[in-house]
Amino acid sequence: MTQIDRATLVAVKLRALVRDHWAATEGEPGPFPGGATLRMGATGWVLIEQRAERRLGGALAWARQHAVADLHLLVDQPAPAAAVVARRAAQFTTPPHVWQVEDRSLVAVDPAPPPTPSVPPPTAELLGAMLADAGLEVVVEGGELVGEVLGLEVARVRPADDTGGDHGADVHLEVGVGRFDREAFAMMHPELGDAAALDVVVAVVRGHRRPGAPHHQLNQLVPERWLRAEVVADPATVGAATLRPVESAVPRRDLTERVPATAVGTDGDGRPIVVTCSVGVDLDLVPTAADDRLAHAPGARLVLAVPPRDAVPVTEALAGALAEPATVMTVDGGWGGER
């Protein structure tokens, strides 16, 4: 089935759901990433079939562009995704209505509770110290310790499988950029111990991932995490006194997925602050940042850190639409190598 055929079917499905549940037989249809839209006056509907947790910002931007005051999100995915959308939607002053699609029926969705930040096992501490001694930023992600060079993962402390782990430990260090690189590196260099392997990979990545370096894949990946690494190293650039990186409330799937990166800490007066970083215009920046604040520091001041070119009106508008508004701040930097 072609994309055009799929888009047509999704549009037809949305129109049928709206007709059955709102008795609305007219309306202006439109496209939407992973779904479809329908608008009738100041009321709008968005059907979402793919990656619903990352679509709220796009739906809110669409509603703003089309003067939709009464927005309904119809999530045609398993219930957990719809509940996460509802949790994110609840962070706004005028939240959209979130519905779960069940065949031809719609069920109102209650917000999911905020996730509890994951904690690595105590046995990971020793390897975490090795990452820090190597000059890496150490981040917790999914209950595992990740070592990063300017935001790019180069090592991960993982649970040992049946054959892995030094000396029978229940965690072990995997070295490389992402899962597939870690597996390939382990096969190509079985003779290297953890420290030696880490030195090799870090040296290669640092050679490419630095301001002004020639264009290379290693300095193009996850620029939002590079920006986070810079503001964590110099918190004053975003009005903070201290910052540490934290995992997102909705985890990224892999290194290729662009997901805003968050840090938490305190400002100059000792009050809690949350800073969420993004490079490139990401319509889901505001919902992601608000969700991360809810997970790590409810009620904290929220700052959205972006390059100057990415401080666009839609981000400012969505930041102001939060029940606890966020502030957009621009940060210059060298992420992305040669510019």
C-alpha positions as CSV (number, residue, x, y, z in Angstrom):
1,M,0.0,0.0,0.0
2,T,1.4,3.4,-1.0
3,Q,1.7,6.4,1.3
4,I,-1.1,8.1,-0.7
5,D,-3.4,5.2,-0.3
6,R,-2.7,5.0,3.4
7,A,-3.3,8.7,3.9
8,T,-6.6,8.4,2.1
9,L,-7.7,5.5,4.3
10,V,-6.7,7.4,7.5
11,A,-8.6,10.5,6.3
12,V,-11.7,8.3,5.6
13,K,-11.4,6.7,9.0
14,L,-11.2,10.0,10.8
15,R,-14.2,11.4,9.0
16,A,-16.2,8.2,9.9
17,L,-15.3,8.5,13.6
18,V,-16.2,12.2,13.7
19,R,-19.5,11.6,11.9
20,D,-20.4,8.7,14.3
21,H,-19.5,10.6,17.6
22,W,-20.1,14.2,16.8
23,A,-22.7,13.9,14.1
24,A,-20.5,16.2,11.9
25,T,-20.9,15.4,8.3
26,E,-18.8,18.3,6.9
27,G,-15.4,19.7,7.5
28,E,-12.1,20.4,5.8
29,P,-9.7,17.4,5.8
30,G,-5.9,17.7,5.9
31,P,-2.7,15.8,6.2
32,F,-0.8,15.1,9.4
33,P,2.4,13.1,10.1
34,G,1.3,9.6,11.1
35,G,-2.4,10.5,10.8
36,A,-4.9,13.0,9.5
37,T,-6.9,16.1,10.4
38,L,-10.4,17.4,10.0
39,R,-11.6,20.9,10.9
40,M,-15.1,22.4,11.1
41,G,-15.1,26.0,12.2
42,A,-13.3,26.3,15.6
43,T,-13.4,22.6,16.3
44,G,-10.7,20.3,15.0
45,W,-9.9,16.6,15.2
46,V,-6.5,14.9,14.7
47,L,-6.3,11.1,14.2
48,I,-2.8,9.8,15.2
49,E,-1.7,6.3,14.2
50,Q,2.0,6.5,14.7
51,R,4.3,7.6,17.5
52,A,1.5,9.4,19.3
53,E,3.7,10.3,22.3
54,R,5.7,12.6,19.9
55,R,2.7,14.2,18.0
56,L,1.1,16.5,20.6
57,G,3.2,19.5,19.7
58,G,2.4,19.1,16.0
59,A,-1.3,18.8,16.7
60,L,-1.2,22.0,18.9
61,A,0.7,23.9,16.2
62,W,-1.9,22.8,13.6
63,A,-4.7,23.9,15.9
64,R,-3.0,27.3,16.4
65,Q,-2.5,27.8,12.7
66,H,-6.1,27.0,11.8
67,A,-7.7,28.9,14.8
68,V,-9.0,25.7,16.3
69,A,-10.1,26.3,19.9
70,D,-11.7,22.9,20.6
71,L,-9.1,20.3,19.7
72,H,-9.8,16.5,19.9
73,L,-6.9,14.0,19.6
74,L,-8.0,10.5,18.5
75,V,-5.2,8.0,19.3
76,D,-5.3,4.8,17.3
77,Q,-2.6,3.0,19.2
78,P,-2.4,0.8,22.3
79,A,-3.8,2.5,25.4
80,P,-0.4,3.4,27.1
81,A,0.4,5.7,24.2
82,A,-2.9,7.6,24.5
83,A,-2.4,7.9,28.3
84,V,1.0,9.5,27.8
85,V,-0.5,12.0,25.3
86,A,-3.2,12.8,27.8
87,R,-0.5,13.4,30.5
88,R,1.3,15.8,28.2
89,A,-1.9,17.5,27.1
90,A,-2.8,18.2,30.8
91,Q,0.2,20.5,31.1
92,F,-1.5,23.1,29.0
93,T,-3.9,25.8,30.1
94,T,-6.5,24.7,27.6
95,P,-5.7,21.0,27.1
96,P,-7.1,19.2,24.1
97,H,-9.4,16.3,24.6
98,V,-7.7,12.9,24.2
99,W,-9.6,9.8,23.0
100,Q,-8.6,6.2,22.5
101,V,-9.8,4.6,19.3
102,E,-11.3,1.2,19.9
103,D,-12.6,-0.2,16.6
104,R,-15.4,2.3,15.8
105,S,-15.7,3.6,19.3
106,L,-14.0,6.4,21.2
107,V,-13.1,6.2,24.9
108,A,-12.0,9.3,26.9
109,V,-8.4,8.8,28.2
110,D,-7.1,9.6,31.7
111,P,-3.5,10.9,31.9
112,A,-0.8,8.4,32.7
113,P,1.1,9.1,35.9
114,P,4.6,10.6,35.5
115,P,7.3,8.0,35.2
116,T,9.6,7.4,38.1
117,P,13.2,8.2,37.1
118,S,15.2,5.0,36.6
119,V,18.1,4.0,38.9
120,P,21.1,1.9,37.8
121,P,22.0,-1.0,40.1
122,P,24.6,-0.3,42.8
123,T,27.1,-2.5,41.0
124,A,27.2,0.0,38.1
125,E,28.9,2.6,40.3
126,L,32.5,1.3,39.7
127,L,32.1,1.4,35.9
128,G,30.4,4.7,36.1
129,A,33.5,6.1,37.9
130,M,35.6,4.7,35.0
131,L,33.4,6.7,32.6
132,A,33.8,9.9,34.6
133,D,37.5,9.4,34.9
134,A,37.7,9.2,31.1
135,G,36.2,12.7,31.0
136,L,32.8,11.5,29.8
137,E,29.4,13.0,30.6
138,V,27.6,10.2,32.6
139,V,23.9,10.0,32.0
140,V,21.3,7.6,33.3
141,E,19.0,6.2,30.6
142,G,16.6,3.4,31.1
143,G,18.3,2.3,34.3
144,E,21.7,2.1,32.6
145,L,24.7,4.4,32.8
146,V,25.7,6.0,29.5
147,G,29.0,7.7,28.8
148,E,28.9,10.5,26.3
149,V,31.3,12.8,24.4
150,L,29.5,16.1,23.9
151,G,26.2,14.3,24.1
152,L,27.1,11.3,21.8
153,E,27.0,7.9,23.5
154,V,30.3,6.1,23.4
155,A,29.8,3.6,26.2
156,R,27.1,2.0,28.2
157,V,27.0,0.0,31.4
158,R,24.5,-2.9,30.8
159,P,23.3,-5.9,32.6
160,A,25.5,-8.9,31.9
161,D,23.9,-11.6,29.8
162,D,24.6,-15.3,30.2
163,T,28.1,-15.0,28.8
164,G,29.0,-11.3,29.4
165,G,30.4,-9.5,32.4
166,D,33.9,-9.5,33.8
167,H,34.5,-11.9,36.6
168,G,30.8,-12.9,36.8
169,A,29.6,-9.3,37.6
170,D,25.9,-8.5,36.9
171,V,26.8,-5.5,34.8
172,H,29.5,-5.0,32.1
173,L,30.8,-2.2,30.0
174,E,30.0,-2.0,26.3
175,V,32.1,0.4,24.2
176,G,31.0,2.0,20.9
177,V,28.6,4.5,19.3
178,G,25.2,2.9,19.6
179,R,24.3,-0.7,20.0
180,F,25.5,-2.0,16.6
181,D,28.8,-0.2,16.9
182,R,29.3,-1.7,20.4
183,E,28.7,-5.2,19.1
184,A,31.0,-4.7,16.1
185,F,33.7,-3.2,18.2
186,A,33.6,-6.1,20.7
187,M,34.0,-8.6,17.9
188,M,36.9,-6.8,16.2
189,H,38.8,-6.0,19.4
190,P,38.3,-8.9,21.9
191,E,41.8,-8.5,23.2
192,L,41.2,-5.0,24.6
193,G,40.2,-4.5,28.2
194,D,37.5,-2.0,29.2
195,A,39.9,0.9,29.8
196,A,41.9,0.4,26.6
197,A,38.7,0.0,24.5
198,L,37.2,3.1,26.0
199,D,40.4,5.1,25.2
200,V,40.3,4.0,21.6
201,V,36.7,4.9,21.0
202,V,36.8,8.2,22.9
203,A,39.9,9.3,21.0
204,V,38.2,8.7,17.6
205,V,35.0,10.5,18.6
206,R,36.7,13.5,20.2
207,G,38.6,13.9,16.9
208,H,35.4,14.5,15.0
209,R,33.0,15.8,17.7
210,R,34.5,19.2,18.3
211,P,33.5,22.8,17.3
212,G,34.8,23.6,13.8
213,A,35.6,20.0,12.8
214,P,34.9,18.9,9.2
215,H,31.4,17.5,8.5
216,H,31.3,13.9,9.7
217,Q,28.5,11.6,10.9
218,L,30.0,11.6,14.4
219,N,29.4,15.4,14.7
220,Q,26.0,15.4,13.1
221,L,24.2,12.9,15.5
222,V,22.1,14.1,18.4
223,P,23.0,17.8,18.3
224,E,20.4,18.5,21.0
225,R,22.5,16.4,23.4
226,W,25.6,18.3,22.4
227,L,23.8,21.5,23.3
228,R,22.8,20.0,26.6
229,A,26.4,19.0,27.3
230,E,27.5,22.6,26.7
231,V,24.9,24.2,29.0
232,V,25.6,21.6,31.7
233,A,29.3,22.6,31.5
234,D,28.3,26.3,31.6
235,P,25.0,26.6,33.4
236,A,25.1,30.4,33.5
237,T,24.3,30.5,29.8
238,V,20.7,29.6,30.6
239,G,20.5,31.3,34.0
240,A,21.3,28.3,36.1
241,A,23.9,27.7,38.8
242,T,24.1,24.0,38.6
243,L,22.7,21.4,36.0
244,R,22.9,17.7,35.5
245,P,21.5,15.7,32.6
246,V,18.5,13.5,33.1
247,E,16.6,11.0,31.0
248,S,13.4,12.0,29.1
249,A,10.0,10.9,30.4
250,V,9.5,9.3,27.0
251,P,12.8,7.5,26.1
252,R,14.3,7.9,22.6
253,R,14.3,4.7,20.5
254,D,17.9,5.0,19.2
255,L,20.7,7.5,18.3
256,T,18.9,8.6,15.0
257,E,15.8,9.8,16.8
258,R,15.9,13.6,17.5
259,V,14.4,14.0,21.0
260,P,14.9,17.2,23.1
261,A,17.4,16.6,25.9
262,T,16.8,17.8,29.5
263,A,18.9,18.8,32.5
264,V,17.8,19.8,36.0
265,G,19.4,21.8,38.7
266,T,19.2,25.1,40.5
267,D,19.3,28.8,39.6
268,G,21.3,31.5,41.2
269,D,18.8,31.8,44.0
270,G,18.8,28.1,44.7
271,R,15.4,27.5,43.2
272,P,14.9,24.4,41.0
273,I,15.2,24.8,37.2
274,V,14.7,22.5,34.3
275,V,16.4,23.2,31.0
276,T,15.4,21.3,27.8
277,C,17.6,21.6,24.8
278,S,16.7,21.3,21.1
279,V,18.5,22.0,17.8
280,G,16.3,22.4,14.7
281,V,12.6,23.4,15.0
282,D,11.0,20.6,16.9
283,L,7.2,21.1,17.3
284,D,7.2,18.6,20.2
285,L,9.8,20.5,22.2
286,V,7.3,22.2,24.6
287,P,5.3,19.1,25.4
288,T,8.5,17.1,25.9
289,A,10.0,19.7,28.2
290,A,6.8,20.0,30.3
291,D,6.6,16.2,30.6
292,D,10.2,16.0,31.7
293,R,9.6,18.8,34.3
294,L,6.7,16.8,35.6
295,A,8.8,13.7,35.9
296,H,11.9,15.3,37.5
297,A,11.0,18.6,39.2
298,P,7.3,19.5,39.2
299,G,6.8,23.2,39.6
300,A,10.3,24.2,38.6
301,R,11.1,27.0,36.3
302,L,11.3,25.7,32.8
303,V,13.8,27.0,30.2
304,L,13.8,25.9,26.5
305,A,17.4,26.3,25.2
306,V,17.6,26.6,21.4
307,P,20.0,28.1,18.8
308,P,19.0,31.6,17.8
309,R,17.7,30.5,14.4
310,D,15.3,28.0,16.1
311,A,13.5,30.5,18.4
312,V,10.5,30.5,16.2
313,P,7.0,32.0,17.0
314,V,5.3,28.7,17.3
315,T,7.7,27.6,20.0
316,E,7.2,30.8,21.9
317,A,3.4,30.5,21.6
318,L,3.3,26.9,22.9
319,A,5.7,27.8,25.7
320,G,3.3,30.5,26.8
321,A,0.3,28.2,26.5
322,L,1.5,25.9,29.3
323,A,-0.3,26.1,32.6
324,E,3.2,26.9,34.0
325,P,4.8,28.7,31.1
326,A,8.3,28.2,29.9
327,T,10.9,30.7,28.8
328,V,12.7,30.3,25.5
329,M,16.4,31.2,25.6
330,T,18.9,31.2,22.7
331,V,22.3,29.7,23.1
332,D,25.2,30.0,20.6
333,G,27.6,27.1,20.3
334,G,29.6,24.9,18.1
335,W,27.5,21.7,18.0
336,G,27.4,20.0,14.6
337,G,31.1,20.5,13.6
338,E,31.8,22.8,10.7
339,R,29.0,25.2,10.0
